């Protein structure tokens, strides 16, 4: 028989929930969980090591209404994020489709990601792109980087098919996923609309305490976001074995 190399590539997709931690969520607000979808391809280097490329679409959101001590600030946002990540995975067991391989394993992973983000809010019934307004008189980019890391489990339940679940945390290198970071800016030369969106406390308490130079957020920490996903993976089949006559 002609020898055949075992196929090592998985492809799949996942669905789940996303959340974030930052200036509008000093702790995780479960009611701000939003849907996430991902597709991925994995090269299994061995029974324990794998490389994965993944594209994830997710939404994060936050509002000061979730926290009594921030209600008077009255800011809110949503952000649709598209992420492109490369991950290294380590399986705790010798995982695979062979007779002696483990069909279930836990695993850890880490890597590097780039993502596109667009913080928005609702004002006067309309969706507004906050980046365009420069609410803190700061220009920040459309793209940033993140370090994803997490833990998960894999289970082979049928020929060439596996179910997976993972919790993926991202440490980002921007503090503007929520458009809030530092101090209230002097927006006296900006439009009235920009001034009203940058400091919306007047909608709650009737005055605007956001004096230029006073703290609007905290720039001590960048924003984080995370996902919990359930995935279905398909192992691409190997070549068919053929008899050798020579």
C-alpha positions in Angstrom: 0.0 0.0 0.0 1.1 3.6 -0.7 1.7 5.3 2.6 -0.5 8.3 3.3 0.1 11.4 5.5 -2.6 12.0 8.1 -4.6 15.1 7.4 -4.0 17.8 10.0 -6.3 20.7 9.1 -9.5 21.7 10.9 -12.0 24.3 9.6 -14.9 25.5 11.6 -17.1 28.2 13.0 -18.4 29.4 16.4 -21.1 31.4 18.0 -21.3 32.9 21.4 -21.4 36.0 23.6 -19.1 39.0 23.9 -18.6 41.5 26.7 -16.1 44.2 27.7 -14.3 45.9 30.6 -13.4 49.6 30.5 -14.5 53.1 31.5 -18.2 52.4 31.0 -18.0 49.0 32.7 -15.6 49.0 35.7 -16.9 45.4 36.2 -18.5 43.0 33.8 -22.2 43.9 33.2 -23.8 40.6 32.1 -26.8 42.5 30.6 -24.4 44.0 28.1 -23.5 40.6 26.6 -23.8 40.7 22.8 -23.6 38.1 20.0 -20.3 37.0 18.4 -19.5 34.9 15.4 -16.2 33.4 14.3 -14.7 31.3 11.5 -11.3 29.6 11.8 -8.8 27.2 10.3 -6.4 25.2 12.4 -3.1 23.4 11.5 -2.4 20.6 13.9 1.3 20.4 14.2 1.2 17.4 16.6 -1.2 15.8 19.0 -0.7 18.7 21.5 0.4 21.8 19.4 -1.7 23.6 16.9 -1.7 26.9 15.0 -5.1 28.7 14.4 -6.1 31.6 12.2 -9.4 33.1 13.2 -11.7 35.9 12.1 -14.2 37.1 14.7 -17.1 39.6 14.4 -18.5 40.8 17.7 -20.3 43.7 19.4 -19.5 45.2 22.8 -21.5 47.9 24.6 -21.8 49.8 27.9 -23.8 52.4 29.7 -23.3 54.4 32.8 -26.9 53.4 33.8 -25.6 50.0 34.9 -23.6 51.6 37.8 -25.1 53.9 40.3 -21.9 55.8 40.9 -21.6 56.6 37.2 -25.2 57.3 36.3 -24.8 61.1 36.4 -22.1 61.0 33.7 -24.7 59.4 31.5 -22.5 58.1 28.7 -23.2 55.0 26.6 -21.7 53.3 23.5 -21.8 50.3 21.2 -18.9 49.1 19.1 -18.9 46.6 16.3 -15.5 44.9 16.2 -13.9 42.8 13.5 -10.8 40.9 14.7 -8.1 38.9 12.8 -6.1 36.7 15.1 -3.3 34.2 15.0 -3.2 31.7 17.9 -1.0 29.0 19.3 -2.8 26.2 21.1 -1.6 23.6 23.5 -3.7 20.5 24.2 -3.4 18.9 27.7 -4.0 15.4 26.2 -2.7 13.6 23.0 -5.8 14.8 21.1 -6.7 13.4 17.7 -8.6 10.9 15.5 -6.3 8.0 15.8 -7.3 4.8 17.6 -5.1 5.5 20.6 -5.7 9.3 20.7 -7.7 11.0 23.3 -11.1 12.2 22.0 -11.5 14.9 24.6 -9.0 17.5 25.9 -8.7 20.8 27.6 -6.4 23.4 26.0 -4.9 26.8 26.5 -4.1 29.3 23.8 -2.5 32.7 23.2 -1.5 34.9 20.3 -1.7 38.2 18.6 -4.7 40.0 17.0 -5.5 43.1 15.0 -9.0 44.6 15.1 -11.1 47.3 13.6 -13.4 49.2 15.9 -16.0 51.9 15.6 -17.5 53.3 18.8 -21.0 54.7 18.4 -23.9 56.1 20.5 -27.5 57.0 20.1 -28.3 60.7 20.2 -31.6 62.3 19.3 -32.7 59.0 17.9 -29.8 58.7 15.5 -26.6 56.5 15.5 -23.5 58.7 15.8 -19.9 57.8 15.1 -18.1 59.0 18.2 -14.6 59.0 16.7 -15.6 61.7 14.2 -16.7 64.1 17.0 -13.3 64.0 18.9 -15.3 64.2 22.2 -12.0 64.4 24.2 -10.3 66.4 21.5 -8.2 63.3 20.7 -7.6 61.7 17.4 -7.4 57.9 17.6 -7.2 55.2 15.0 -9.6 52.8 13.4 -7.4 49.8 14.1 -5.6 48.6 17.1 -3.8 45.4 18.4 -4.7 43.0 21.1 -3.2 40.0 22.9 -5.8 37.2 23.0 -5.4 34.4 25.5 -7.7 31.8 27.1 -8.8 28.3 27.9 -11.1 25.8 26.3 -12.1 22.2 25.7 -12.4 20.0 22.6 -14.5 16.8 22.1 -14.4 14.6 19.0 -18.0 13.2 18.8 -18.1 11.8 15.3 -15.9 11.0 12.3 -14.1 14.2 11.4 -16.3 16.4 13.6 -15.6 18.0 17.0 -17.4 20.3 19.4 -15.3 23.0 21.1 -15.9 25.7 23.7 -13.5 28.4 24.7 -13.3 31.6 26.8 -11.1 34.2 25.0 -9.9 37.3 26.7 -8.3 40.2 24.8 -5.9 42.7 26.3 -6.0 45.6 23.9 -3.7 48.5 23.2 -6.3 51.2 23.0 -8.5 53.0 25.7 -11.0 54.2 23.1 -13.2 51.2 22.3 -15.8 53.1 24.4 -14.6 56.6 23.3 -13.9 57.4 26.9 -10.4 57.6 28.4 -9.1 60.9 29.8 -10.4 64.3 30.7 -13.2 66.6 29.5 -11.8 68.8 26.7 -12.4 72.4 26.0 -14.9 72.0 23.1 -15.9 75.6 23.0 -14.9 75.8 19.3 -16.7 72.6 18.4 -20.3 72.2 17.4 -23.1 72.4 19.9 -23.9 68.8 19.0 -20.4 67.6 19.8 -20.5 69.4 23.2 -23.8 67.8 24.1 -22.7 64.3 23.2 -19.3 64.7 24.9 -21.0 65.6 28.2 -24.5 64.2 28.6 -24.8 64.6 32.3 -27.2 67.5 31.8 -29.8 65.0 30.5 -29.9 63.5 34.0 -29.1 66.3 36.5 -29.8 69.3 34.4 -26.3 70.8 34.6 -23.0 70.0 32.9 -20.3 69.4 35.6 -17.8 68.2 33.0 -15.5 71.2 33.3 -12.6 71.1 30.9 -9.7 69.4 32.5 -11.8 67.3 35.0 -11.8 63.6 34.7 -14.2 62.0 32.1 -12.7 58.5 32.3 -9.5 56.8 33.5 -6.4 56.5 31.2 -4.6 54.2 33.7 -5.8 51.1 31.9 -6.7 50.2 28.4 -10.0 48.5 27.4 -10.4 44.7 27.4 -13.0 42.6 25.7 -13.8 38.9 25.9 -15.9 36.2 24.2 -17.3 32.8 25.2 -17.9 30.7 22.1 -19.2 27.2 21.2 -17.6 25.9 18.0 -18.1 23.1 15.4 -14.9 21.9 13.7 -14.4 19.6 10.7 -11.2 17.7 10.1 -10.4 17.7 6.4 -10.1 14.1 5.3 -6.8 12.6 4.2 -6.1 11.1 0.8 -7.6 7.7 0.0 -5.2 4.8 0.4 -4.4 3.1 -2.9 -2.7 -0.3 -3.5 0.8 -0.3 -5.0 1.5 -2.7 -7.8 5.2 -1.9 -8.2 
